[in-house]
Amino acid sequence: MEIGGRGKVSFGNYFHSGSGCQIITENHNYEGSMIPYDDTFVVKNVTIGDCVWFGDKVLVVGNVNIGEGAIIAAGSVVCKDVPPLAIVGGNPATIIKYRDKDHYYRLKLEGRFN
């Protein structure tokens, strides 16, 4: 996992990730005093909920919240919020389906974490 930029990244409990993942929390300022961008940066935070799982080579850009229990498919580019229990994939990442809510919360209640 590589985290770049000055933005804050918070991880929930039981986070898992594959290899080669990146989180970018800072962008060049393209609305500054020069084009294509100036020497200032825009800082953006990332929040990752409990029990989130990233496949290999996931890229997350700043100003994104990833909800509890979400699964991010390998190679995905996450550039907008991911709802709880969503399974997303692609570039940009879109919702493929949702985890079984009853099953997930039953396992959570039983304390079955890995």
N, C-alpha and C positions, 0 to 999 in steps of 0.2 A: 504494500500500500504506500503510495506517495501522496502527500498532502502539500499543496503549494499555495502560497499567498498568506496574507495577514488576517484573513477572516477566521471566525471561530467555528470549529467543528465539534459537535457533541455527539457521542455515541451512546445508545442505550445498552442495557445489559444483554448478554448472549448474542452479540453481533458476530457474524462469520463472514469471511470473504475469501474468494479465490485469489490467485496471484495476479500481479500486474494491474491492480486497480489504482485509480487516481481520483483525487478530489481537488478541484481548483476553486480557490476562494477569492481570487483577485483578477480583475480584467483591466486591460489598458482602457483609458478614458478616450473614447472616440468622439465625445462631445466637448472636448477641451479646447485649447487655444491653437492647436495645429491639426493638420490632416496627414495621414490617416488617423493618427492619435497623438496625444501629447505625452509628457513625462509624468503625468499623474495616473493614479490607479483608482478603481472603484472596488471597494472591499465588500464581499458578500458572504454571509454565514451559511452553514449547512447543519441541519439537525437530522439525526438518524435515530429512529425509535428502537424499542426493545425487540429482540428476536428477528432482526433484519438479516438477510442473507444475500450477499453479492456473489455472482459467478465470476469467472476469470475476466480480466480486462474491462471492468466496468469503469466508466468515466462519469463523474458527477460534477456539474458546474455549480457555482454559488447561488445563494438565495433559493435553496431547495429544502423542503421538508419531506423526509421519507417516513411514512407511518409504520406503526408497530406491525410486526409479522410480515412485512412486505418481502418479496423475492424479486431480485433484479437479475435478469438473464445475462449470461456471458456476452460480452461485447456491447452491452447497451450504453447509450449516452442519455443520462438523466438530466434534463434541463427544465423540468417543472415538477411540482409536488406529486408525490406518489401516495395514494390513500392507504390506510391501514389494510392489511391482508391482501393487497393487490399483488399480482404477478405481472411484471412488466418486461418488455424486451424491445430491442430495435434502436434505430437512430433516426429521429428521437424516440426515446422509450415511450411506448404506449401500453395500455392495459390489455393483457392477453386474457386473463380471467382472474378470479379471486379464490383464495384458499377457502376451505370449508370452515365457516365461522364457528359452528358448534364443536367440531373436532378440535380446532385450534384452542378455543377457550377451555375446553375440558382438559386437554393436556396441560395447559397453563395452570389451571386450578389444582391439578394433581402434582404440580411441581416437576414435571418431566422435561427438564432442560438438558441440552447437550452443549 
